[in-house]
Amino acid sequence: MTSSDFSKAFKQLEKKPAKLKKYMKHNAPKERSCGRAKKKCVLTGRVGGHVSKYGLQVCRQAFRENANSLGFKQYNWG
């Protein structure tokens, strides 16, 4: 289940506290202690293509967008 599906269902069950409690017990995303899903991008929340070098903790797409503001320079190879 994706995080957007989780929040959508959570929004629908706000007015039904008993059903919300049961839903949270069985369907809440679990906290990860290790693995790929533990490292998320701090800007977008993606788990794939993670750049953790130099303590950046961003995905590659966010890195490309914000590289200049982070102090990196882009060099043309061709």
DRENVOKE-742247 format. One record per residue: chain; residue number from 1; x, y, z of N, C-alpha, C in turn; residue in three letters. Coordinates in pm, 1 decimal. Layout:
REC   chain   resi        n.u        n.v        n.w       ca.u       ca.v       ca.w        c.u        c.v        c.w   resn
REC       A    NUM          X          Y          Z          X          Y          Z          X          Y          Z    Ala
...
// end
This chain:
REC   chain   resi        n.u        n.v        n.w       ca.u       ca.v       ca.w        c.u        c.v        c.w   resn
REC       A      1       84.6     -117.7        0.0        0.0        0.0        0.0       88.6      123.1        0.0    Met
REC       A      2       56.7      215.6      -84.6      135.3      338.1      -91.2       91.4      435.4       17.2    Thr
REC       A      3      173.8      533.6       41.3      142.0      628.9      147.0       19.8      712.6      111.2    Ser
REC       A      4       -2.0      738.2      -18.1     -118.9      816.8      -56.7     -247.7      738.8      -31.5    Ser
REC       A      5     -246.4      607.6      -56.9     -363.6      525.3      -29.0     -392.2      522.0      120.2    Asp
REC       A      6     -287.0      514.5      201.0     -302.0      510.1      345.7     -367.3      637.5      397.2    Phe
REC       A      7     -320.6      752.6      350.2     -376.2      879.3      397.9     -518.0      900.9      347.2    Ser
REC       A      8     -549.2      848.8      227.7     -683.5      863.3      173.2     -784.2      784.7      258.0    Lys
REC       A      9     -748.6      662.7      293.4     -836.7      580.4      376.3     -847.1      640.1      515.7    Ala
REC       A     10     -737.8      693.5      566.4     -738.3      756.2      698.1     -834.2      874.0      700.6    Phe
REC       A     11     -838.2      951.9      593.8     -926.8     1067.6      584.9    -1073.8     1025.1      586.2    Lys
REC       A     12    -1102.8      913.2      519.8    -1241.0      866.3      512.4    -1290.2      811.1      645.6    Gln
REC       A     13    -1198.5      758.8      727.1    -1237.8      695.8      853.3    -1228.0      789.8      973.3    Leu
REC       A     14    -1200.4      916.5      952.7    -1186.2     1010.4     1064.1    -1311.3     1017.9     1151.0    Glu
REC       A     15    -1427.8     1003.9     1090.6    -1552.7     1019.6     1165.1    -1602.7      889.6     1226.2    Lys
REC       A     16    -1527.2      779.9     1206.5    -1565.2      650.2     1261.8    -1449.1      599.2     1347.8    Lys
REC       A     17    -1442.6      640.2     1475.7    -1325.2      610.0     1557.0    -1300.6      460.7     1580.4    Pro
REC       A     18    -1403.9      380.6     1593.3    -1384.6      237.4     1616.8    -1324.2      170.0     1494.2    Ala
REC       A     19    -1376.5      203.6     1376.7    -1323.5      145.9     1253.7    -1183.5      198.2     1224.4    Lys
REC       A     20    -1157.7      324.7     1258.3    -1026.2      382.5     1238.5     -921.8      311.5     1324.3    Leu
REC       A     21     -955.8      281.5     1448.6     -864.5      212.2     1538.5     -830.7       73.4     1484.6    Lys
REC       A     22     -931.5        1.5     1437.7     -908.5     -131.6     1381.8     -825.9     -122.6     1254.2    Lys
REC       A     23     -853.9      -23.0     1170.8     -779.3       -3.4     1047.0     -632.4       24.8     1076.8    Tyr
REC       A     24     -608.3      111.6     1173.5     -471.3      146.5     1209.6     -397.0       25.7     1265.5    Met
REC       A     25     -466.0      -59.1     1338.1     -402.3     -176.2     1396.7     -352.2     -271.7     1288.6    Lys
REC       A     26     -430.0     -290.9     1183.2     -397.8     -391.4     1083.7     -332.9     -336.8      956.5    His
REC       A     27     -349.8     -210.7      924.6     -306.5     -160.1      794.7     -205.5      -46.3      797.8    Asn
REC       A     28     -165.5       -1.2      914.5      -69.0      108.4      920.3       66.9       61.2      869.8    Ala
REC       A     29      138.0      144.0      793.4      271.3      103.4      749.4      363.1       89.2      870.0    Pro
REC       A     30      441.4      -19.0      872.9      524.4      -44.2      989.7      655.2       34.2      982.6    Lys
REC       A     31      711.2       60.2     1097.7      840.0      127.6     1104.8      948.1       29.9     1061.9    Glu
REC       A     32     1037.4       75.2      976.9     1143.6       -9.9      924.9     1269.4        6.9     1009.6    Arg
REC       A     33     1336.9     -106.3     1036.7     1462.1      -99.2     1110.8     1581.7     -106.4     1017.7    Ser
REC       A     34     1562.0     -159.7      897.6     1669.8     -168.7      800.7     1607.4     -186.1      662.4    Cys
REC       A     35     1690.8     -178.8      560.2     1642.7     -202.7      425.3     1626.4      -76.0      344.1    Gly
REC       A     36     1582.5      -96.5      221.6     1572.1       12.1      124.6     1465.1      114.2      162.4    Arg
REC       A     37     1355.6       68.5      220.2     1244.1      158.4      250.2     1270.9      249.5      369.2    Ala
REC       A     38     1377.4      225.0      443.6     1409.3      310.8      558.0     1465.2      445.1      513.0    Lys
REC       A     39     1540.7      444.2      402.9     1599.1      568.3      351.6     1500.8      635.1      257.2    Lys
REC       A     40     1447.1      748.0      299.1     1355.2      823.6      214.6     1414.4      960.2      185.6    Lys
REC       A     41     1375.3     1014.4       72.7     1417.8     1148.8       35.4     1351.4     1249.3      130.6    Cys
REC       A     42     1429.6     1342.9      182.1     1373.5     1440.4      274.4     1287.7     1544.0      202.9    Val
REC       A     43     1305.3     1557.7       71.4     1228.7     1656.3       -4.3     1101.7     1598.1      -65.1    Leu
REC       A     44     1111.1     1476.6     -123.5      996.8     1420.7     -194.5      936.6     1297.9     -129.1    Thr
REC       A     45     1010.4     1228.9      -43.8      959.8     1108.6       21.2      980.3      981.0      -58.7    Gly
REC       A     46     1049.8      987.8     -171.9     1074.6      869.0     -252.8     1178.6      779.7     -185.9    Arg
REC       A     47     1171.1      649.8     -215.6     1269.0      556.4     -160.8     1369.9      511.7     -264.9    Val
REC       A     48     1342.3      525.9     -392.3     1432.4      480.6     -497.5     1530.7      588.2     -538.7    Gly
REC       A     49     1649.5      546.7     -583.6     1750.1      639.9     -633.5     1800.1      734.3     -527.2    Gly
REC       A     50     1830.7      682.9     -411.2     1865.1      764.3     -295.4     2012.4      802.4     -297.1    His
REC       A     51     2042.4      932.0     -275.6     2179.4      981.1     -268.6     2206.5     1019.5     -123.7    Val
REC       A     52     2286.3      937.0      -54.9     2314.9      966.2       85.3     2456.9     1017.4      106.6    Ser
REC       A     53     2533.9     1027.5       -1.0     2671.1     1074.9       10.4     2671.5     1220.1       58.3    Lys
REC       A     54     2767.5     1255.1      140.8     2782.3     1387.3      200.8     2663.0     1424.0      290.1    Tyr
REC       A     55     2585.3     1325.3      332.2     2471.4     1352.0      420.5     2355.3     1422.3      352.9    Gly
REC       A     56     2339.9     1405.0      221.0     2235.0     1475.6      147.0     2096.1     1418.8      176.3    Leu
REC       A     57     2079.9     1284.8      173.4     1952.9     1216.5      198.8     1840.9     1263.1      105.3    Gln
REC       A     58     1871.2     1271.3      -24.8     1771.3     1308.3     -124.5     1770.7     1205.9     -237.1    Val
REC       A     59     1661.9     1200.7     -312.9     1656.1     1112.1     -428.6     1728.8     1179.8     -544.7    Cys
REC       A     60     1756.6     1103.3     -649.2     1835.4     1157.6     -759.5     1761.0     1267.6     -833.9    Arg
REC       A     61     1627.4     1259.5     -841.2     1550.8     1363.2     -910.7     1557.8     1496.0     -834.6    Gln
REC       A     62     1544.6     1488.5     -702.2     1553.3     1610.4     -621.7     1694.7     1666.0     -623.1    Ala
REC       A     63     1792.9     1576.6     -628.8     1931.3     1622.8     -635.7     1957.0     1700.6     -763.4    Phe
REC       A     64     1905.8     1651.3     -875.9     1926.2     1721.4    -1003.7     1862.7     1860.1    -1002.0    Arg
REC       A     65     1747.0     1871.3     -938.8     1678.3     2000.4     -933.1     1750.3     2099.4     -841.4    Glu
REC       A     66     1808.6     2050.1     -732.4     1863.0     2138.0     -629.2     2014.9     2135.9     -620.8    Asn
REC       A     67     2083.8     2077.4     -717.4     2229.0     2062.8     -709.5     2299.9     2197.8     -705.3    Ala
REC       A     68     2256.2     2292.3     -784.8     2322.1     2423.6     -786.1     2306.8     2494.7     -652.4    Asn
REC       A     69     2190.7     2487.3     -592.7     2170.1     2553.7     -463.5     2245.2     2482.9     -350.9    Ser
REC       A     70     2278.2     2354.1     -370.4     2355.6     2279.5     -270.8     2505.2     2303.5     -286.3    Leu
REC       A     71     2547.1     2367.4     -396.5     2687.5     2399.6     -415.9     2760.1     2308.2     -513.0    Gly
REC       A     72     2688.7     2226.8     -589.1     2751.0     2139.2     -686.7     2747.6     2206.3     -824.1    Phe
REC       A     73     2846.6     2175.3     -906.7     2853.1     2230.7    -1040.2     2830.8     2121.2    -1141.5    Lys
REC       A     74     2764.9     2156.2    -1252.0     2740.1     2059.5    -1359.2     2841.0     2083.6    -1471.0    Gln
REC       A     75     2906.5     1976.1    -1511.0     3004.4     1985.0    -1617.9     2951.7     1914.1    -1741.0    Tyr
REC       A     76     2973.3     1972.8    -1858.1     2934.0     1910.6    -1984.5     3047.0     1822.1    -2033.8    Asn
REC       A     77     3012.8     1698.1    -2068.4     3114.5     1603.5    -2112.5     3120.8     1595.5    -2264.6    Trp
REC       A     78     3024.9     1651.8    -2334.2     3021.8     1635.1    -2477.6     3047.0     1759.0    -2546.7    Gly
// end
